[in-house]
């Protein structure tokens, strides 16, 4: 019997969102520490770091979602099903019920 690996999250957007939230929380405390100890220089550097991080997070999210859609599309072509939306919804519903889904 082959055992499928268990995934912690059901969709890449959730994973990237959590990583982004953790990073932004750390950045918030870094900015707060900088304001309290070093003044404006640390705050300016921290704010300038946020912009590329948001761009990178959006890019990663976009690529992951497109990759999933492309993978589902190729799987649906093999299964004879052309309705990508219904297949994606069924996969997410299966994940919500505790199954493995296609993600």
N, C-alpha and C positions, 0 to 999 in steps of 0.2 A: 504494500500500500504506500503510495507516494503522499507525503505530507507537504502541503503548501505553506510557505512562510507566512506568518501573521504580520500584517502591517498595522502600525500604531494608528495612523490617520487614514481617512478614506479618500482624500484628494490632495494633489500637490499644492493647491492654493492654500489649504489649511496649514500644511507643513511650512510653506514659505512665509505665511502670515505669522506663525509662531516664532520662527527664526527672526523675522523682522521685529516682532514685539519684544523679544528678548534683547536684541541689539539696541533698540530704541530705549528700553528701560535702562540698560547699562549706560547708554549715552546720556540719558537724562541725569543719572547720578553723577556722571563725570562732569557734565556742565554745572550741576549744582555745586559739586566740590570745587570746580574751577572758579566759580563766582565767589564762593566763600573764602578761598585761599589765595588765588592768583589774580583776581580781577578780570578785566575784559579780554585779555589775550587768549586765555584758554577757552572762553566762551565763543570767541570768534572762530577759532580753529575748529571747535566742536560743531558749530553751526555749518561751517563749510564742509565738514565730513558727512553731514546728513544728506546733502543733495546727491552725491554719487551713489550713496547707499540706496536711496529711493529709486534712482534710475536702474540700478542693478537688480533690485528686488522686482521691479515691474518687468524688466527684461527676462529674468528667470521665470517668473510667473507666466508670462506670455508664451515663452518657448515650451514650458512644461504642458500647458493646456493645449497648445497646438499639436505637440507630440502625442498627447493622449487622444485627441480628436483624430489625428491621422492613423494612429494604431487601431482605434475603434472602427474607422472607415475601412481599413484593409481587412479587419476581421469580419465586418459586416458583408463585405463583398464576397468573402469566402463562404459565409453562411447563407448567402442569398437574401439577406435582409438589407434594404436600402435606407431604412429609417434610423439614422444615427441618433436622433433625439430620443426615440423610444428605447434604443439599446443603452444609451448613456443613463437614462432615467432608471431603467431596470437594474443596471449595474449599481447605481447609487442606492436604490431601494434594497437591493440584496445586501449591500454593506451595512445599511441601517438595521437590517434584521439580524446581523451577526454573521452573515456569510462572507465569502471571500471576494466575490465580484470579479471584475476584470481589471481593476486598478492594481 
